[in-house]
Amino acid sequence: MKKVVLAYSGGLDTSCIVRWLKDQDYEVICFMADLGQGLGHGENLEAIEARALAAGASKVYIKDLQDEFVEDFVLPALKANAIYEGKYLLATALGRPLIAKYLVQIAHKEKASSIAHGCTGKGNDQVRIEVGAGILDPHLEIIAPVRTWEFKSRDEEIEYAKMHNIPIDVTKKKPYSIDRNIWGISIEAGVLENLEQEPPEDAYMITKSPTSQASYAKYVEIYFEKGVPKKIDGKVYKLKNLISHLNEIGGLYGVGRSDMVENRLVGIKSREIYEAPAATILHIAHKELEALVLDRELAHFKELIAIKYSELVYNGLWFSPLKEALDAFVQETQKHVSGTIRLKLFKGNCVVVGRKSAHSLYKKELSTYGKEDKFDQSLAEGFIKIWGMPYKR
Ligand code: ARG
């Protein structure tokens, strides 16, 4: 019997896939990555494992990959200031290559010839998982049942699950499609498909609505060392805990919501809303620190890289040579990115109110309008003449 490793989420689709693959004569091994999607809170891990087994899996792997996720995937993207189309902080997109990596690793360990996932044929995630896995091992067969199977609707899947005694929990289902990890939450479908409709409050899971937030502001100080966030308000945190903590604080002040229409790789425009409090705070702080310590040429060039980097992540090219080369470049740019940024959180906003760095390139004696001024203004005249010279007819 052929073996397949399935990226299992515990939801209806992947539970049906277990059984569906068994019907195609596969032995199914389920793999679930804990990327900080709240496992163990809403539902315990044993229940998820039991569901996979009840659906017909021969074995279930549940791995806590949060540390690897934040260190090896989130952090490089933060250092690169990677934001897709100016709004999306890439939480879902950054998780997929890690899932692909473990699908391949477990397939090797289990001597499985195939891997499978529950992504639809219309999204980016299928591309990210398949291209990622394909780079790591081009010989594995990849199965994407949702693209081809016979079910036309959720109700038909529920019918199928009932028929085969697959335990599912349909009651808790929100009217949205949600993907969550520690770096953020992606929410789409349902009423959000109407572009004119404001997202209902019940669509948001970790950020408080502006109307229910405190009417006073909260200040936070983030200390970075070589581009890595290390402390909040002077207290050292491990990266994963630092992110969780900022999610909590930011969430209370409604920071990190966005509502966008984005260009999917497959050519479809889609509307998605995001919640990413920690990611928003860290991106704002990191960029501000770079503004202080990077010279103009490096800073401006790095902005171009940021756009390219976000496209590579979004488009599933995490394991590509260009992404690796850009990482080396970005890493080189971070050697002076150390210092503290002070932020003010208030009613959904996160604004920089202070900055400090031993590597600061800001020279008050040059920028001041006071009498300590050391800038030789007489030099400006010659500079301007030469600078403007080529444009004079
Ligand atoms: N649009 C985002 C991306 O392509 C998220 C995709 C998953 N979204 C979801 N709601 N299930 O990365």
Residues whose N, C-alpha, C, O or C-beta is under 5 A from the ligand:
A	BS01	LIG	T92 A93 N124 S177 I178 D179 S186 I187 E188 E272
